[in-house]
Amino acid sequence: MRKCSRENCESNAEFECFCNNERKIFCRNDNKKHIAEIKTVHSNKPLDMKEQNKIQKKLIRTLKSQLQIVSHNKKIIFELMLNLISQLEECVNEKVRELSEIEKQLQKAISDINYVDKMQSCNLKSVFKMTYKNFKAECKNWDLIKVSLNTFDAQNSIKKLIEIKSQVDKLYTNEKIIPFSSEPQPIIKPADQPAIKPADQPAIKPADQPAIIPLNQPAQRIEANNLPTVRQNKIICRNTHELKWLLTAPFQNLKKTESIWIYCECCKAKFSTACWNCITCNYNICEKCGENVGIFSPKLKCSENHELFWRPDADLYYELKGGLHGFRCNTCNSIKDEAHWHCRECDFDICISCGKEKKQIPFTCPPKCLKNHKLMMKDSNLSKPIEMSLSCCKCKSDISKCDYYACEACLYFLCTKCYDYINYSISGHPIMFCQSEHPPHWVQKSKFECDYCFKNLNQEHFNCSFCKYDICFECSNILLNYAIKGDTIKHGQNGHPLEWLSNTIERNNGDPIRCVKCNEGYLGAGMFYCEICRLNICLLCAFDPDDRRLKINQQNNYLQDGQVLLQQFQLLNEKLLKKFG
């Protein structure tokens, strides 16, 4: 909690006031004294504690992450120094050994001159066939050894080896903190970090450019190679914990880092799918790096070696193609109608039962109480009459006179409607979360308006009943493909990258955000955002390379402008007729 602005006051702030071009926060007692100053115009209101707490937590997380970067880089610089000292020591020892060998060769040559007649034809023997005058001239060309000590370049390289830039002092000033990316030598982000080359393959750089090793992210490691560490045929993290194949890695990463994107600790690849993971250290290794050291993932694959993803929408996909609402499992050959693992490229399917046999976990959330107890069905016809009123813990509806599910130990109750809804399969990726970060469920056929394309449809779809959030089959397919492929979406002639942001309501204080292309207002749906241009682009416009939606919007604007001009002309014509008959 933030403290009152008054000096020596340790009470928690509850009010904020804008006066004299300054913002201050006060506790309840000091706020009364402050607004009593009649000479000043006050703009006083209660402090949004929820918002302030969110800012405070986010600020602490940000500063802690920067502190982690500093600590990590101190460790890396120390390791680098030890590595360089070791290399320097090895280089010196090697050169000394080389000079010692040359020393022995020269001593042998001096000794062998006394026995020149026993030598085979060589330079030493040939000189005795020359006159002294000619040999004296020849000796001037005998440069047998040369040693160079390039201390100037070495000292210059050491000075340029490590570069540190800091803006920490700006935290206590009003000076704007400018991202390092705008400076001549930008900080390399994790997705763009190059693999560090082995010592025997140095990167070639111009002589006037210092070779600066980026030491900006804790994920950056200086190793002889960028392969995962393996012990007893298991991948381990830097703290020697064993990595497990985690199907829910994107969900966990979103919870810990507020991002769906995961970065491999070895190759720095950006992805948002299952991977090798250490939950304790949040340490991730991509599937490819695991295969590079002979560790293969247990993921489900089709006959073409494509990964199978959890797709509750697969049955509707087959129905829309003109088939039945269901599928035939490629393992047990049974025809089923359920959420399952599916390859959209090959129409390859594995049912829940066969998936479990292969140690896969379906994406479902069976209804349980807050302490993870199972809920039991309570039949209103068989149960004793309830004297007190009962309400559903989710939708708050009265369930006193109807069937319901309960954990009597925890007094947790669910109506049958909420129980059935929670039993529906959830989406296989967190990119489809609602604004409150609830996982949407794949619900039965019903009427709805999609929050992304605004189409009124009557079909199965993803839904968050608590937030009134709906995604149609087509839009959810676009979102999931974007997350699985991990491609960077760009816009404009300069190709600025677009970042996917789901918290549109929070970013715009509860007001709709408009897409710069189609001019539609979006409330509740995620959008792409360009941090450079500070503009928002909706999902459909971002994946519309021909700007068809932009052109339609422009045409509609032209038609609206034309209609306005026509109405103005008609009004003017009526006035002229009235005046001049």
C-alpha positions in Angstrom: 0.0 0.0 0.0 1.2 3.5 -0.8 1.6 5.9 2.1 0.2 9.4 2.6 2.1 12.3 0.9 2.3 14.3 4.1 5.7 14.3 5.7 6.2 11.8 8.6 2.7 10.3 8.0 2.8 6.4 7.8 -0.9 5.9 7.2 -2.1 4.3 4.0 -3.4 6.7 1.3 -7.1 6.6 0.5 -7.6 9.8 -1.5 -5.9 11.7 -4.3 -6.0 15.4 -5.1 -4.9 17.4 -8.2 -4.2 21.0 -7.2 -1.5 23.6 -8.0 -0.5 21.4 -11.0 0.5 18.6 -8.7 -0.9 15.3 -7.7 -0.9 14.2 -4.1 -2.3 11.3 -2.1 -3.6 11.5 1.5 -4.9 9.3 4.3 -8.5 10.1 5.5 -7.5 12.5 8.2 -5.0 14.5 6.2 -7.4 14.6 3.2 -9.9 16.5 5.4 -7.3 19.0 6.4 -6.1 19.4 2.8 -9.5 20.1 1.2 -10.2 22.6 4.0 -7.7 25.0 2.4 -10.2 27.3 0.6 -7.5 29.3 -1.2 -6.8 26.4 -3.5 -9.0 24.8 -6.1 -9.1 21.0 -5.4 -9.9 18.1 -7.6 -10.3 15.5 -4.9 -11.5 11.9 -5.3 -11.1 8.5 -3.6 -8.0 6.6 -4.7 -8.7 3.6 -6.9 -7.0 1.1 -4.6 -7.4 -1.8 -6.9 -5.8 0.1 -9.8 -3.0 1.4 -7.5 -2.3 -2.1 -6.1 -2.1 -3.4 -9.7 0.4 -0.7 -10.6 2.4 -1.2 -7.5 2.7 -5.0 -8.1 3.6 -4.5 -11.7 6.2 -1.9 -10.8 7.7 -4.2 -8.2 7.8 -7.1 -10.7 9.4 -4.8 -13.3 12.1 -3.6 -10.9 12.8 -7.1 -9.7 13.2 -8.3 -13.2 15.7 -5.5 -13.8 17.5 -6.5 -10.6 17.6 -10.0 -11.8 19.2 -8.9 -15.1 21.9 -7.0 -13.1 22.7 -9.9 -10.9 22.7 -12.3 -13.8 25.0 -10.1 -15.8 27.4 -9.7 -12.9 27.6 -13.5 -12.8 28.1 -13.7 -16.6 30.8 -11.0 -16.6 32.7 -12.9 -13.8 32.3 -16.2 -15.8 33.5 -14.4 -18.9 36.5 -13.0 -17.0 37.5 -16.4 -15.7 37.0 -17.8 -19.2 39.2 -15.1 -20.7 41.9 -15.6 -18.0 41.9 -19.3 -18.7 42.2 -18.7 -22.5 44.9 -16.1 -21.9 46.8 -18.5 -19.7 46.5 -21.3 -22.2 47.7 -19.0 -25.0 50.7 -17.9 -23.0 51.6 -21.5 -22.1 51.3 -22.6 -25.7 53.6 -19.8 -27.0 56.2 -20.5 -24.3 56.1 -24.2 -25.2 56.6 -23.2 -28.8 59.5 -20.9 -28.0 61.1 -23.7 -25.9 60.9 -26.1 -28.8 62.5 -23.5 -31.1 65.2 -23.0 -28.5 66.0 -26.7 -28.5 66.2 -26.8 -32.3 68.7 -23.9 -32.4 70.9 -25.5 -29.7 70.8 -28.7 -31.7 71.9 -26.8 -34.9 74.8 -25.2 -33.0 75.9 -28.7 -31.8 75.5 -30.3 -35.3 77.8 -27.7 -37.0 80.8 -29.7 -35.6 79.7 -32.7 -37.5 78.7 -31.0 -40.8 80.2 -33.8 -42.9 77.8 -36.3 -41.6 74.7 -34.2 -42.5 72.5 -34.8 -45.5 72.2 -32.0 -48.0 70.7 -28.9 -46.2 71.1 -25.2 -45.7 73.6 -25.7 -42.9 75.8 -27.9 -45.1 75.5 -25.7 -48.2 76.9 -22.6 -46.5 80.4 -24.3 -46.3 80.5 -24.4 -50.1 80.2 -20.5 -50.2 82.9 -17.9 -49.7 82.9 -16.0 -46.5 81.9 -12.8 -48.3 78.9 -14.4 -49.9 77.9 -16.1 -46.7 78.1 -12.8 -44.8 75.7 -11.3 -47.3 73.4 -14.4 -47.1 73.2 -14.2 -43.3 71.5 -10.9 -43.5 68.4 -12.7 -45.0 68.3 -15.4 -42.3 65.4 -14.2 -40.1 64.7 -17.5 -38.3 62.4 -16.2 -35.5 60.0 -13.3 -35.0 57.9 -12.6 -31.9 55.2 -9.9 -31.9 53.4 -8.6 -28.7 50.3 -6.7 -29.8 49.6 -5.2 -26.4 47.9 -2.0 -27.8 45.2 -3.9 -29.7 44.7 -6.2 -26.7 44.2 -3.4 -24.2 41.9 -1.6 -26.6 39.8 -4.7 -27.1 39.5 -5.2 -23.3 38.1 -1.6 -22.9 35.5 -2.3 -25.6 34.6 -5.9 -24.4 31.8 -4.9 -22.0 29.5 -1.9 -22.4 27.0 -1.0 -19.7 24.2 1.5 -20.1 22.0 2.5 -17.2 19.0 4.7 -16.7 18.4 3.7 -13.1 19.2 7.3 -11.9 16.2 8.5 -14.0 13.8 6.7 -11.6 14.1 9.7 -9.2 14.0 12.4 -11.8 11.3 13.7 -14.3 13.6 12.8 -17.2 11.8 10.5 -19.6 13.2 6.9 -19.7 13.9 6.2 -23.4 14.1 2.6 -24.6 17.7 1.6 -25.5 16.3 0.3 -28.9 16.3 3.9 -30.1 20.0 4.3 -29.6 22.7 3.4 -32.2 23.5 0.0 -30.6 20.2 -1.4 -29.6 19.6 -4.0 -26.9 18.9 -7.3 -28.5 15.6 -8.8 -27.4 15.3 -12.5 -26.6 13.6 -13.4 -29.9 16.4 -11.8 -31.9 19.4 -12.9 -29.9 21.9 -14.7 -32.1 23.4 -17.9 -31.0 26.8 -17.4 -29.4 29.5 -19.0 -31.6 32.0 -21.5 -30.2 35.5 -20.1 -29.4 37.0 -21.7 -32.6 34.4 -19.9 -34.8 34.6 -16.2 -33.9 32.2 -13.9 -35.6 33.8 -11.7 -38.3 33.4 -8.0 -37.5 34.9 -4.8 -39.0 38.1 -3.6 -37.2 36.5 -0.4 -36.1 33.5 -2.1 -34.5 33.8 -3.5 -30.9 32.6 -7.1 -30.4 30.0 -6.5 -27.7 28.4 -9.6 -26.2 24.8 -8.7 -25.3 24.4 -9.3 -21.6 20.9 -8.0 -21.3 18.6 -10.9 -20.6 19.0 -13.6 -17.9 18.3 -16.2 -20.6 21.5 -15.3 -22.4 24.2 -17.8 -21.5 27.8 -17.9 -22.6 28.7 -21.5 -23.4 30.9 -23.4 -25.7 27.8 -24.4 -27.6 24.0 -23.7 -27.3 22.9 -27.3 -26.6 20.8 -28.3 -23.6 22.6 -30.0 -20.7 21.8 -33.7 -20.5 22.5 -36.1 -17.6 21.4 -39.7 -17.6 19.4 -39.2 -20.8 17.4 -36.3 -19.2 17.5 -32.6 -19.9 18.3 -30.5 -16.9 18.2 -26.7 -16.2 21.0 -24.5 -14.9 20.0 -25.6 -11.3 20.2 -29.3 -12.3 16.4 -29.8 -12.1 15.0 -32.3 -14.5 12.9 -30.8 -17.4 9.5 -32.4 -18.1 7.5 -32.2 -21.3 4.7 -29.7 -20.4 1.6 -29.6 -22.6 0.3 -26.6 -20.7 3.5 -24.5 -21.1 1.8 -21.5 -22.8 -0.8 -21.4 -19.9 2.0 -21.5 -17.3 4.1 -18.9 -19.1 1.1 -16.5 -19.3 0.6 -16.8 -15.6 4.3 -16.2 -14.8 5.3 -13.6 -17.4 1.9 -12.2 -18.7 2.9 -13.3 -22.2 1.8 -16.3 -24.4 5.3 -16.3 -26.0 8.0 -18.6 -24.7 11.7 -18.2 -25.5 14.0 -21.2 -25.7 16.9 -20.9 -23.3 19.3 -22.4 -25.9 18.4 -21.2 -29.4 16.3 -18.2 -28.3 13.4 -19.3 -30.6 10.0 -17.8 -30.0 7.1 -20.2 -29.8 3.8 -20.8 -27.9 3.4 -24.6 -27.8 4.3 -27.5 -25.5 8.0 -27.7 -24.6 10.6 -29.1 -22.1 10.0 -27.1 -18.9 11.4 -26.7 -15.4 8.4 -25.4 -13.4 10.6 -24.3 -10.4 12.9 -22.1 -12.5 10.6 -21.3 -15.4 13.3 -22.7 -17.7 12.1 -23.7 -21.2 13.8 -25.7 -24.0 12.1 -26.1 -27.4 11.4 -29.4 -29.0 14.1 -29.0 -31.7 16.9 -28.3 -29.1 15.8 -31.4 -27.3 16.1 -33.5 -30.5 19.6 -32.0 -31.1 20.8 -33.9 -28.0 18.8 -37.0 -28.7 15.8 -36.3 -26.4 12.5 -36.7 -28.2 9.2 -35.3 -27.0 6.2 -37.6 -26.2 3.8 -35.4 -28.2 1.1 -36.9 -30.4 1.9 -36.9 -34.2 0.0 -37.7 -37.3 1.3 -40.0 -40.1 3.0 -37.0 -41.7 4.8 -36.2 -38.4 2.8 -33.1 -37.7 2.0 -32.3 -34.1 -1.6 -33.0 -33.0 -3.3 -30.1 -31.0 -6.3 -30.2 -28.7 -9.2 -29.1 -30.9 -12.7 -29.0 -29.4 -13.9 -27.5 -32.7 -12.8 -30.4 -34.9 -16.3 -32.0 -35.0 -17.8 -28.8 -36.3 -14.9 -28.5 -38.8 -15.9 -31.9 -40.3 -19.6 -30.9 -40.3 -18.9 -27.7 -42.1 -16.9 -29.7 -44.7 -20.1 -31.6 -45.5 -19.5 -34.6 -43.3 -21.0 -35.9 -40.0 -20.6 -34.1 -36.7 -17.9 -36.4 -35.4 -14.7 -38.2 -36.3 -13.1 -41.6 -36.6 -10.1 -42.2 -34.3 -7.0 -43.1 -36.3 -5.9 -45.3 -33.4 -8.9 -47.4 -32.2 -11.0 -46.8 -35.4 -14.0 -45.8 -33.3 -16.5 -43.1 -34.5 -16.9 -40.5 -31.7 -18.3 -37.1 -31.1 -16.0 -35.3 -28.5 -13.2 -32.8 -28.2 -9.9 -34.5 -29.1 -6.4 -34.2 -30.6 -6.5 -33.2 -34.2 -4.2 -32.4 -37.2 -6.0 -29.8 -39.4 -3.5 -30.4 -42.3 -4.1 -34.1 -42.5 -7.5 -34.6 -40.9 -5.9 -37.0 -38.5 -7.6 -37.6 -35.1 -6.9 -39.3 -31.8 -9.8 -39.7 -29.2 -9.5 -38.9 -25.5 -9.3 -42.6 -24.5 -6.4 -43.4 -26.9 -4.7 -40.1 -26.0 -4.8 -41.0 -22.3 -3.2 -44.3 -23.1 -0.3 -42.3 -24.6 0.0 -40.3 -21.4 -1.8 -37.2 -22.8 -4.0 -35.1 -20.6 -7.3 -33.6 -22.1 -7.9 -29.9 -21.6 -10.9 -30.1 -19.3 -11.7 -28.6 -15.9 -14.1 -30.9 -14.0 -16.2 -28.9 -11.6 -14.7 -28.9 -8.1 -15.0 -26.8 -5.0 -12.3 -24.3 -4.0 -10.4 -27.0 -2.1 -10.5 -29.3 -5.1 -13.2 -31.7 -3.7 -15.5 -33.4 -6.1 -19.1 -32.2 -6.2 -22.0 -34.6 -5.6 -25.4 -34.4 -7.3 -28.4 -33.4 -5.1 -31.8 -34.4 -6.3 -34.5 -32.0 -5.1 -37.1 -34.9 -5.1 -35.0 -37.1 -2.9 -33.3 -34.5 -0.7 -34.8 -33.2 2.5 -36.5 -29.8 2.1 -34.0 -26.9 2.6 -35.2 -24.3 5.1 -32.5 -21.7 4.1 -31.9 -20.1 0.7 -29.1 -21.6 -1.5 -27.5 -19.8 -4.5 -25.1 -21.0 -7.2 -21.5 -20.0 -6.4 -21.0 -19.0 -10.1 -24.2 -17.4 -11.5 -25.8 -16.6 -8.0 -29.1 -18.1 -9.1 -31.5 -19.6 -6.5 -31.1 -23.4 -6.4 -33.2 -24.1 -3.2 -36.0 -25.8 -5.1 -34.1 -27.5 -8.0 -31.4 -30.1 -8.6 -27.8 -28.9 -7.9 -24.3 -30.1 -7.2 -22.6 -29.6 -3.8 -19.6 -30.0 -1.7 -21.3 -30.0 1.7 -18.0 -29.9 3.6 -17.1 -26.5 2.0 -20.7 -25.3 1.4 -19.9 -24.9 -2.3 -22.9 -25.2 -4.6 -23.4 -25.2 -8.4 -26.6 -25.1 -10.4 -26.9 -27.8 -13.1 -26.5 -25.2 -15.9 -23.1 -24.0 -14.5 -22.0 -27.6 -13.8 -22.7 -28.6 -17.4 -21.0 -25.5 -18.7 -17.8 -26.1 -16.7 -17.8 -29.7 -18.0 -17.4 -28.5 -21.5 -13.9 -28.7 -23.0 -11.8 -25.6 -22.7 -9.6 -24.1 -25.5 -6.2 -25.7 -26.0 -4.4 -22.3 -25.9 -4.5 -19.2 -23.7 -4.6 -16.8 -26.6 -8.4 -17.2 -26.6 -8.8 -16.2 -22.9 -11.4 -13.5 -22.1 -10.5 -10.1 -20.6 -10.7 -11.7 -17.1 -8.3 -14.5 -18.2 -11.0 -17.1 -18.0 -10.5 -20.1 -20.3 -13.4 -20.1 -22.8 -15.4 -23.4 -23.1 -16.6 -25.0 -26.3 -20.3 -24.8 -25.9 -23.2 -26.4 -27.7 -25.1 -24.9 -30.6 -26.7 -21.6 -29.7 -27.2 -18.1 -31.0 -24.5 -15.5 -30.4 -22.6 -12.5 -31.8 -18.9 -13.1 -32.3 -16.8 -10.5 -30.5 -14.2 -10.4 -33.3 -16.2 -10.5 -36.6 -19.6 -9.3 -35.2 -21.4 -12.0 -37.2 -24.7 -13.3 -35.7 -24.4 -17.1 -35.8 -26.2 -20.2 -34.5 -23.5 -22.8 -34.0 -21.1 -24.3 -31.5 -18.4 -21.8 -30.4 -16.0 -20.8 -27.6 -17.7 -18.9 -24.8 -17.1 -17.4 -21.4 -20.5 -17.3 -19.8 -19.3 -15.2 -16.9 -18.0 -12.4 -19.1 -20.4 -12.8 -22.1 -17.5 -13.4 -24.4 -17.9 -15.4 -27.6 -15.6 -16.4 -30.5 -16.9 -18.1 -33.6 -15.3 -21.1 -35.3 -13.5 -19.1 -38.0 -12.0 -16.4 -35.7 -10.9 -19.0 -33.1 -9.2 -20.9 -35.9 -7.3 -17.8 -37.0 -6.2 -17.0 -33.5 -5.0 -20.6 -32.8 -3.1 -20.8 -36.1 -1.3 -17.5 -35.2 -0.3 -18.8 -31.8 0.9 -22.2 -33.1 2.9 -20.9 -36.0 4.5 -18.1 -33.9 4.9 -15.8 -37.0 5.5 -12.1 -36.5 2.7 -10.0 -38.0 3.8 -6.7 -39.5 2.1 -3.7 -41.0 2.8 -0.6 -43.1 5.6 0.1 -45.6 8.2 -0.1 -42.8 7.1 -3.5 -41.6 6.6 -2.6 -38.0 5.9 -5.6 -35.8 2.4 -6.0 -34.2 2.0 -7.4 -30.7 -1.1 -9.3 -29.6 -2.8 -7.7 -26.6 -5.8 -9.2 -25.0 -6.5 -6.6 -22.2 -8.4 -4.0 -24.4 -10.9 -3.1 -21.7 -8.1 -2.4 -19.2 -6.0 -0.4 -21.7 -8.8 1.9 -22.7 -10.5 2.4 -19.3 -13.5 0.3 -20.3 -14.2 2.1 -23.6 -14.1 0.4 -27.0 -10.9 0.5 -29.0 -11.2 1.3 -32.7 -9.3 -0.5 -35.5 -7.4 2.0 -37.7 -8.3 0.1 -40.8 -12.0 -0.9 -40.5 -12.9 1.7 -37.9 -14.9 -0.8 -35.9 -15.0 -0.4 -32.1 -14.0 -3.5 -30.1 -14.8 -4.1 -26.5 -13.7 -7.4 -24.9 -11.8 -8.8 -27.9 -8.0 -8.8 -28.2 -6.3 -6.7 -30.8 -2.9 -6.2 -32.4 -0.9 -3.2 -31.3 2.0 -1.3 -32.9 4.1 0.2 -30.1 6.0 2.4 -32.6 2.9 3.9 -34.3 0.7 3.5 -31.2 -2.2 2.2 -33.2 -4.6 -0.8 -32.9 -5.5 -3.3 -35.7 -8.2 -5.9 -35.3 -7.7 -9.6 -35.8 -9.4 -9.8 -39.3 -7.6 -6.7 -40.6 -4.3 -7.9 -39.4 -4.8 -11.1 -41.5 -6.2 -9.2 -44.5 -3.1 -8.7 -46.8 -5.2 -7.0 -49.5 -6.7 -4.5 -47.1 -10.1 -5.5 -48.3 -11.8 -4.4 -45.1 -10.0 -1.1 -45.2 -11.2 -0.5 -48.8 -14.8 -1.4 -47.8 -14.6 1.1 -44.9 -13.3 3.8 -47.2 -16.1 3.1 -49.7 -18.7 3.3 -46.9 -17.2 6.7 -45.8 -17.4 8.0 -49.4 -21.1 6.8 -49.6 -21.9 8.5 -46.2 -20.2 11.7 -47.4 -22.1 11.6 -50.6 -25.4 11.1 -48.8 -24.7 14.1 -46.5 -23.9 16.3 -49.6 -27.1 15.1 -51.3 -29.2 16.0 -48.2 -27.6 19.4 -47.9 -28.3 20.0 -51.6 -32.0 19.0 -51.2 -32.4 21.4 -48.2 -30.8 24.2 -50.2 -33.1 23.5 -53.1 -36.2 23.6 -50.9 -35.1 27.0 -49.4 -34.6 28.4 -52.9 -38.0 27.2 -54.1 -39.8 28.7 -51.0 -38.0 32.0 -51.5 -38.3 32.5 -55.2 -41.3 30.4 -56.0 
